[in-house]
């Protein structure tokens, strides 16, 4: 099932992971979480992948968990499957954060529950103008998982995160952009063209520097000033004599675009 419900391809050094249950608004069914995790590990191993795009097939990004499946588990009173799902979700989020490659969420429609939190776990979020977002867990008497409390609060602050999580209210792409949840809002007609233009630009960038920037930004969100300065000094020393840094400076002096290595 995982092969059919997660589509994977690599082109122009960009890996695209597509959630593929369009009739269920790409809600997570059995095997999807594990397949997503497998493909993230594949991206990590593949040196030919320099950037990752996660999106949905059809009109939705991801509606979260499959509530019909959840109700069956609830009726059985057995938490074993729930615990397995939570463990995989935790591993997915941790893998995404640790992956030394930029990850773009291409939010092509509704992103609710685990879907919005999957998008928040990405490094960048681009949305179509028609996208809708919701931390919908409270509507069914639950709380966010997939690190939703942490990820949303890091972006919008405690007061706004509390409101969005407690209300479960739905908000549009323009409001998501105003809150800083979404980096860019693109027209529906040109959405994927513009997303992949950004992805290819990142794929052509200096891989080691981008990996260090990703670590540095997330460190800066939670570490002390001294810890961040220490990281910057160590990473800068490692990068300074790299071939990418040499090429970047040569290109600057020669007034041309740099050609960073693989």
SERO-4910 file (N, C-alpha, C, O; in steps of 0.05 Angstrom, whole numbers):
BEGIN
 pado doro    nc1    nc2    nc3   cac1   cac2   cac3    cc1    cc2    cc3    oc1    oc2    oc3
  Unk    A     17    -24      0      0      0      0     17     25      0     11     45    -13
  Unk    A     40     24     15     57     48     17     67     57    -10     71     81    -15
  Unk    A     72     37    -28     83     44    -55     63     61    -70     70     80    -83
  Unk    A     37     55    -67     16     69    -82      9     96    -69      2    115    -83
  Unk    A     10     98    -43      0    121    -29     22    142    -24     15    165    -15
  Unk    A     46    136    -30     68    156    -30     83    153    -57     93    132    -63
  Unk    A     83    175    -73     97    175    -98    124    189    -95    125    209    -80
  Unk    A    144    179   -108    171    190   -104    185    192   -131    185    173   -147
  Unk    A    198    214   -136    214    217   -160    236    238   -155    234    255   -137
  Unk    A    257    236   -171    280    255   -170    285    266   -197    287    251   -216
  Unk    A    286    292   -199    293    306   -225    307    332   -218    299    346   -200
  Unk    A    328    338   -233    343    363   -229    353    366   -200    353    387   -189
  Unk    A    360    343   -188    371    342   -161    350    349   -140    357    355   -117
  Unk    A    325    349   -148    303    354   -129    286    329   -126    277    318   -146
  Unk    A    283    319   -102    266    296    -96    238    306    -90    235    325    -73
  Unk    A    218    295   -102    190    302    -97    176    279    -84    175    257    -95
  Unk    A    165    284    -61    149    264    -46    120    273    -47    114    294    -37
  Unk    A    103    257    -59     74    264    -62     57    245    -45     58    221    -49
  Unk    A     41    256    -27     21    240    -13     -1    234    -33    -12    253    -46
  Unk    A     -9    209    -35    -26    201    -58    -51    185    -49    -54    162    -56
  Unk    A    -67    199    -33    -94    189    -28   -114    211    -33   -128    220    -15
  Unk    A   -116    220    -58   -132    244    -64   -161    242    -56   -173    262    -48
  Unk    A   -173    218    -58   -201    215    -51   -205    219    -21   -228    225    -12
  Unk    A   -184    215     -5   -186    219     24   -171    244     32   -163    247     55
  Unk    A   -167    263     13   -153    288     18   -125    282     29   -114    297     45
  Unk    A   -114    260     20    -86    252     28    -83    247     58    -61    251     69
  Unk    A   -105    240     72   -102    233    100    -85    208    102    -84    191     84
  Unk    A    -70    206    124    -51    184    128    -66    158    133    -80    154    153
  Unk    A    -63    140    114    -73    113    117    -51     94    126    -28    102    130
  Unk    A    -58     69    128    -39     48    137    -15     47    118    -18     46     94
  Unk    A      9     47    129     33     45    114     44     71    103     67     72     95
  Unk    A     28     93    103     37    118     91     59    131    108     79    141     97
  Unk    A     56    131    134     76    143    151    103    129    147    124    142    144
  Unk    A    102    102    147    127     87    144    140     92    116    164     94    114
  Unk    A    123     94     95    133     99     68    145    126     66    166    130     54
  Unk    A    133    146     79    144    173     79    171    173     93    190    185     83
  Unk    A    173    160    116    199    158    130    220    144    113    243    153    112
  Unk    A    213    123    100    232    109     82    243    127     60    267    127     55
  Unk    A    225    143     48    234    161     27    251    184     38    269    193     24
  Unk    A    246    193     62    263    213     74    291    202     78    311    216     73
  Unk    A    293    177     88    319    165     91    333    161     64    357    164     61
  Unk    A    317    155     43    328    152     16    340    179      7    361    179     -5
  Unk    A    326    201     13    336    227      6    362    233     20    380    245      9
  Unk    A    363    225     45    387    229     61    411    214     50    433    225     49
  Unk    A    407    190     40    429    174     29    437    182      1    461    180     -6
  Unk    A    419    192    -14    424    198    -42    438    224    -46    426    246    -42
  Unk    A    464    223    -53    480    248    -57    470    264    -81    476    288    -83
  Unk    A    454    251    -98    443    265   -121    419    282   -114    410    298   -131
  Unk    A    409    279    -90    386    296    -81    397    319    -65    411    316    -45
  Unk    A    390    343    -74    400    367    -60    378    384    -47    383    401    -31
  Unk    A    353    378    -55    330    392    -43    306    373    -44    305    355    -62
  Unk    A    287    376    -26    264    358    -24    239    375    -24    237    395    -11
  Unk    A    219    366    -40    192    379    -40    172    358    -31    171    335    -41
  Unk    A    156    365    -11    134    348     -2    107    361     -9    103    385     -3
  Unk    A     90    347    -23     65    358    -31     43    336    -32     49    313    -25
  Unk    A     19    343    -41     -2    324    -43    -12    322    -72     -9    340    -88
  Unk    A    -24    299    -78    -36    295   -104    -65    304   -102    -79    299    -82
  Unk    A    -75    318   -123   -102    327   -123   -105    354   -111    -87    371   -113
  Unk    A   -128    359    -97   -135    386    -87   -127    391    -58   -132    413    -48
  Unk    A   -115    371    -45   -108    374    -17    -78    368    -13    -66    353    -28
  Unk    A    -67    381      8    -40    374     16    -41    349     34    -31    328     27
  Unk    A    -55    352     57    -58    329     75    -79    336     96    -76    356    110
  Unk    A   -100    320     98   -121    325    117   -115    314    145   -132    314    162
  Unk    A    -91    303    149    -83    293    175    -87    263    177    -82    248    158
  Unk    A    -96    253    200   -100    225    204   -127    216    192   -145    232    189
  Unk    A   -129    191    186   -154    180    176   -172    174    200   -168    156    215
  Unk    A   -193    191    203   -210    190    227   -226    164    228   -231    154    250
  Unk    A   -234    154    205   -249    128    205   -232    106    217   -241     90    233
  Unk    A   -206    106    210   -187     86    221   -183     91    251   -182     72    266
  Unk    A   -182    116    258   -178    123    287   -202    114    304   -198    106    326
  Unk    A   -225    117    292   -249    109    307   -250     79    312   -258     70    333
  Unk    A   -241     64    292   -239     35    296   -220     28    319   -226     11    335
  Unk    A   -197     41    319   -178     36    341   -190     44    368   -186     30    388
  Unk    A   -204     66    368   -216     75    393   -236     55    404   -238     50    428
  Unk    A   -252     44    386   -272     24    394   -260     -1    405   -271    -14    423
  Unk    A   -236     -8    395   -223    -32    405   -210    -28    432   -205    -47    447
  Unk    A   -205     -3    439   -192      3    464   -163     -4    466   -151     -4    488
  Unk    A   -151    -11    443   -123    -20    442   -105      3    432   -110     13    410
  Unk    A    -86     11    449    -69     34    442    -44     26    427    -28     44    420
  Unk    A    -40      1    421    -15     -8    409    -10      4    382     12     14    377
  Unk    A    -31      4    364    -27     16    338    -24     46    340     -7     58    326
  Unk    A    -39     59    358    -35     88    362     -7     94    370      6    113    360
  Unk    A      4     79    389     31     83    398     51     80    375     70     96    373
  Unk    A     47     60    357     64     57    334     63     81    315     84     90    306
  Unk    A     39     91    311     36    114    293     50    139    305     63    154    290
  Unk    A     46    143    331     59    166    344     90    163    342    103    183    338
  Unk    A    100    139    346    129    135    344    140    141    316    160    154    314
  Unk    A    125    132    296    134    138    268    133    168    262    151    179    250
  Unk    A    111    181    271    108    210    267    131    225    280    143    243    268
  Unk    A    138    216    304    161    229    318    187    225    302    203    244    300
  Unk    A    191    201    292    215    196    277    216    212    251    237    221    242
  Unk    A    193    215    238    191    231    213    200    260    219    216    271    205
  Unk    A    188    272    240    194    300    246    224    303    253    237    322    244
  Unk    A    234    285    269    262    287    277    281    283    253    302    296    251
  Unk    A    273    265    235    289    260    211    289    285    193    310    292    183
  Unk    A    266    297    190    265    321    173    282    344    185    296    358    170
  Unk    A    281    347    211    296    369    223    326    363    221    342    382    217
  Unk    A    334    338    222    363    331    222    374    329    193    398    331    189
  Unk    A    356    325    173    365    322    146    381    346    137    371    369    139
  Unk    A    406    343    127    422    366    120    416    377     92    434    386     78
  Unk    A    390    376     84    382    385     58    356    401     62    339    394     78
  Unk    A    352    423     47    327    439     51    303    423     42    303    409     22
  Unk    A    281    427     57    256    413     51    234    435     48    230    452     65
  Unk    A    220    434     25    199    453     20    172    438     21    169    417      9
  Unk    A    153    449     37    126    440     36    111    455     14    109    480     16
  Unk    A    101    441     -6     85    454    -27     56    449    -20     45    428    -28
  Unk    A     44    467     -6     17    464      5     -3    471    -17    -10    494    -21
  Unk    A    -12    450    -31    -28    454    -54    -58    454    -48    -75    453    -67
  Unk    A    -66    454    -23    -94    454    -15    -96    452     15    -79    462     30
  Unk    A   -116    438     25   -121    437     54    -98    423     68    -88    402     59
  Unk    A    -90    435     91    -70    423    109    -81    424    137    -81    446    149
  Unk    A    -91    402    147   -104    401    173    -92    380    191    -82    360    181
  Unk    A    -93    384    217    -83    364    236    -54    357    231    -37    375    229
  Unk    A    -49    331    228    -21    323    222    -11    335    196     13    337    193
  Unk    A    -29    343    178    -21    355    153     -8    382    157     13    387    144
  Unk    A    -20    399    173     -7    425    178     19    422    193     38    436    188
  Unk    A     21    402    211     45    398    226     67    386    209     91    391    213
  Unk    A     60    369    190     80    360    170     91    383    155    115    385    150
  Unk    A     74    402    147     84    426    133    102    442    151    122    453    142
  Unk    A     94    445    176    110    461    195    138    448    200    157    462    206
  Unk    A    140    422    197    165    408    201    184    413    178    208    408    180
  Unk    A    174    423    155    191    429    132    206    455    138    198    470    156
  Unk    A    226    461    122    242    485    126    230    510    113    233    532    123
  Unk    A    215    506     91    201    527     78    173    518     72    168    494     69
  Unk    A    154    536     70    127    530     63    117    549     42    117    573     46
  Unk    A    109    538     19     97    553     -2     68    543     -5     63    519     -2
  Unk    A     49    561     -9     21    553    -10      7    565    -35     15    587    -44
  Unk    A    -12    550    -45    -30    562    -65    -48    582    -51    -53    580    -27
  Unk    A    -59    600    -67    -77    620    -56   -102    607    -44   -115    619    -26
  Unk    A   -109    583    -53   -134    570    -43   -128    552    -19   -147    539     -9
  Unk    A   -104    550    -10    -97    532     12   -111    541     38   -115    564     43
  Unk    A   -119    521     54   -131    526     80   -116    510    101   -106    488     96
  Unk    A   -114    521    125    -99    509    147   -115    507    172   -133    523    177
  Unk    A   -110    486    188   -124    483    214   -110    463    232   -103    441    223
  Unk    A   -105    471    257    -97    452    278   -123    440    289   -132    447    310
  Unk    A   -134    422    273   -162    413    277   -166    393    300   -188    384    304
  Unk    A   -145    385    314   -146    363    333   -168    368    354   -182    349    361
  Unk    A   -171    393    364   -190    398    386   -218    392    377   -235    387    394
  Unk    A   -223    393    351   -250    388    341   -259    359    346   -283    353    346
  Unk    A   -240    341    350   -246    313    356   -236    306    384   -233    282    390
  Unk    A   -232    326    400   -225    321    428   -196    312    433   -190    299    453
  Unk    A   -178    319    414   -150    311    417   -132    335    417   -141    358    415
  Unk    A   -106    330    420    -86    351    419    -68    347    395    -66    324    385
  Unk    A    -53    368    386    -35    364    364    -13    343    371     -3    343    393
  Unk    A     -6    327    351     18    311    352     36    320    328     32    341    318
  Unk    A     55    303    320     74    311    299     88    337    308     96    353    291
  Unk    A     92    341    334    106    364    345     92    391    340    105    412    339
  Unk    A     66    390    336     51    414    330     54    436    351     57    459    344
  Unk    A     53    429    377     56    449    398     83    464    395     84    488    397
  Unk    A    104    449    390    130    461    388    133    477    362    142    500    363
  Unk    A    126    465    340    132    477    314    116    502    310    126    523    301
  Unk    A     90    502    316     73    525    312     81    548    331     83    571    323
  Unk    A     87    541    357     94    561    376    120    575    369    124    599    373
  Unk    A    139    559    357    165    571    349    161    592    328    176    612    327
  Unk    A    140    589    311    136    608    289    118    632    297    125    655    291
  Unk    A     96    626    311     77    648    316     76    658    344     63    678    350
  Unk    A     90    645    363     90    653    391     68    640    407     50    628    395
  Unk    A     70    642    433     52    627    450     23    635    448      5    619    447
  Unk    A     18    662    448    -10    671    448    -25    662    424    -48    653    426
  Unk    A    -13    666    400    -27    659    375    -29    629    372    -49    619    363
  Unk    A     -8    615    380     -9    585    379    -31    574    397    -46    556    389
  Unk    A    -33    586    421    -54    577    439    -82    581    427    -99    563    428
  Unk    A    -86    604    414   -112    609    402   -118    590    379   -139    579    377
  Unk    A    -98    586    361   -102    569    338   -107    540    346   -123    526    333
  Unk    A    -92    531    366    -95    503    374   -120    498    390   -134    478    386
  Unk    A   -127    517    408   -151    513    424   -177    517    409   -196    503    414
  Unk    A   -176    534    389   -200    538    372   -203    519    349   -225    511    341
  Unk    A   -180    510    339   -180    493    316   -191    507    291   -198    495    271
  Unk    A   -191    534    292   -203    550    271   -187    546    245   -163    542    245
  Unk    A   -202    548    223   -190    546    196   -181    574    187   -196    593    191
  Unk    A   -158    576    175   -149    602    164   -137    598    137   -128    576    130
  Unk    A   -137    619    121   -129    617     93    -99    623     89    -85    629    108
  Unk    A    -91    620     64    -62    623     58    -52    652     64    -29    655     73
  Unk    A    -69    671     59    -60    699     65    -56    704     95    -36    717    102
  Unk    A    -73    693    111    -69    695    140    -45    679    149    -29    688    166
  Unk    A    -41    655    137    -17    639    143      9    655    136     29    653    150
  Unk    A      8    669    114     31    685    106     35    708    126     58    714    133
  Unk    A     14    721    134     16    743    153     28    734    180     43    748    192
  Unk    A     21    709    187     31    698    213     59    688    211     72    682    231
  Unk    A     70    685    186     97    674    182     97    644    180    118    632    179
  Unk    A     73    632    179     72    603    175     79    595    147     92    574    143
  Unk    A     72    611    128     78    607    100     98    628     90     95    652     96
  Unk    A    118    619     76    138    638     65    128    652     40    133    676     37
  Unk    A    114    638     23    105    649     -3     77    639     -9     71    615     -4
  Unk    A     60    656    -21     35    647    -32     36    652    -62     41    674    -71
  Unk    A     31    631    -77     32    632   -106      4    627   -118    -13    614   -106
  Unk    A     -1    638   -142    -26    633   -156    -28    604   -162     -8    590   -167
  Unk    A    -52    594   -163    -57    565   -168    -45    557   -195    -34    535   -197
  Unk    A    -48    574   -215    -40    566   -242    -10    562   -245     -1    545   -261
  Unk    A      5    577   -230     35    575   -232     48    563   -207     72    565   -204
  Unk    A     31    552   -190     42    543   -163     66    525   -165     87    531   -155
  Unk    A     63    502   -178     84    482   -178    108    493   -194    131    486   -187
  Unk    A    103    508   -215    126    520   -230    143    537   -212    167    536   -213
  Unk    A    130    553   -195    145    571   -178    158    556   -155    181    563   -147
  Unk    A    144    536   -144    156    520   -123    182    507   -133    202    507   -120
  Unk    A    180    494   -156    203    479   -166    226    497   -176    249    489   -177
  Unk    A    219    522   -184    240    541   -190    256    547   -165    281    549   -166
  Unk    A    243    551   -142    257    555   -117    272    530   -108    295    533    -98
  Unk    A    260    507   -112    274    482   -104    299    478   -121    320    470   -110
  Unk    A    298    483   -147    322    480   -164    343    500   -156    367    493   -157
  Unk    A    335    524   -149    355    544   -140    370    534   -115    394    538   -113
  Unk    A    355    523    -96    368    512    -72    385    488    -79    407    485    -68
  Unk    A    376    471    -98    392    448   -106    418    456   -118    438    441   -117
  Unk    A    419    479   -131    443    489   -144    461    504   -125    483    512   -132
  Unk    A    452    507   -100    468    522    -80    490    506    -68    493    482    -74
  Unk    A    506    518    -51    528    504    -37    518    486    -15    509    495      6
  Unk    A    519    460    -20    505    441     -3    515    442     26    499    441     45
  Unk    A    541    443     30    552    444     57    543    469     72    536    468     96
  Unk    A    543    491     59    535    516     71    505    516     78    497    525     99
  Unk    A    489    506     60    460    504     65    454    486     88    437    492    105
  Unk    A    469    463     90    465    445    113    472    459    139    458    456    159
  Unk    A    494    475    139    502    489    163    482    511    170    477    516    193
  Unk    A    472    525    150    452    545    155    427    533    167    416    545    186
  Unk    A    418    510    157    394    497    169    399    491    198    382    497    215
  Unk    A    422    480    205    429    474    233    430    500    249    420    501    271
  Unk    A    442    520    238    446    545    252    420    560    258    417    570    280
  Unk    A    402    560    239    376    574    244    360    560    266    350    573    283
  Unk    A    359    533    264    344    519    285    358    520    312    345    522    333
  Unk    A    384    520    312    399    524    337    393    552    348    389    555    372
  Unk    A    394    572    331    389    599    340    361    604    352    358    622    367
  Unk    A    342    587    345    315    589    356    313    580    384    294    586    398
  Unk    A    332    564    393    329    552    420    355    553    437    353    550    462
  Unk    A    378    559    425    403    558    440    409    586    451    395    606    446
  Unk    A    430    587    467    439    613    477    456    627    456    464    616    436
  Unk    A    462    653    461    479    669    444    506    656    442    517    653    420
  Unk    A    518    648    464    544    636    464    545    610    449    564    604    435
  Unk    A    524    593    452    523    568    438    522    573    407    534    559    392
  Unk    A    506    593    400    504    599    371    530    610    360    538    602    338
  Unk    A    543    627    375    569    638    366    589    615    363    605    615    344
  Unk    A    589    597    382    608    574    380    603    557    355    621    549    342
  Unk    A    577    552    350    570    537    326    579    552    301    591    540    283
  Unk    A    574    578    299    582    593    276    612    593    271    621    590    248
  Unk    A    627    596    292    656    595    289    666    569    279    683    567    261
  Unk    A    656    547    290    664    520    282    657    515    253    673    506    237
  Unk    A    631    521    246    622    516    219    637    533    198    643    524    176
  Unk    A    642    558    206    655    576    187    684    567    181    693    568    158
  Unk    A    697    557    202    724    546    197    724    522    179    741    519    162
  Unk    A    703    505    182    701    482    165    695    489    136    704    475    118
  Unk    A    679    509    132    671    517    105    691    534     91    692    534     66
  Unk    A    707    549    105    724    570     93    742    559     71    746    572     51
  Unk    A    754    536     75    773    524     56    759    504     37    773    490     23
  Unk    A    733    502     38    719    483     21    720    492     -8    724    516    -13
  Unk    A    716    473    -26    716    480    -54    693    499    -61    696    516    -79
  Unk    A    670    495    -48    647    513    -54    654    541    -46    647    560    -61
  Unk    A    667    545    -23    674    573    -15    694    585    -34    693    608    -40
  Unk    A    714    568    -43    733    578    -62    720    586    -88    726    607    -99
  Unk    A    701    569    -98    687    575   -122    670    600   -119    668    617   -137
  Unk    A    656    603    -96    640    626    -91    655    652    -92    646    672   -103
  Unk    A    679    652    -80    695    676    -80    707    682   -107    709    705   -116
  Unk    A    715    661   -122    725    664   -149    704    677   -167    709    695   -182
  Unk    A    679    666   -164    657    676   -181    651    705   -174    645    721   -192
  Unk    A    652    712   -149    647    739   -141    668    758   -153    661    779   -164
  Unk    A    693    750   -151    714    767   -162    713    769   -192    720    790   -204
  Unk    A    704    748   -205    702    747   -234    675    757   -245    669    757   -269
  Unk    A    658    766   -226    632    777   -233    615    757   -250    604    764   -271
  Unk    A    613    732   -241    597    712   -254    582    696   -233    587    698   -209
  Unk    A    563    680   -243    548    663   -224    565    639   -216    580    628   -232
  Unk    A    564    632   -190    581    609   -181    570    583   -191    546    580   -195
  Unk    A    588    564   -194    580    536   -202    589    517   -180    611    507   -180
  Unk    A    571    513   -161    578    497   -138    578    468   -145    563    459   -163
  Unk    A    594    452   -130    598    424   -136    575    407   -128    557    416   -115
  Unk    A    577    381   -135    557    361   -128    561    352    -99    545    336    -89
***
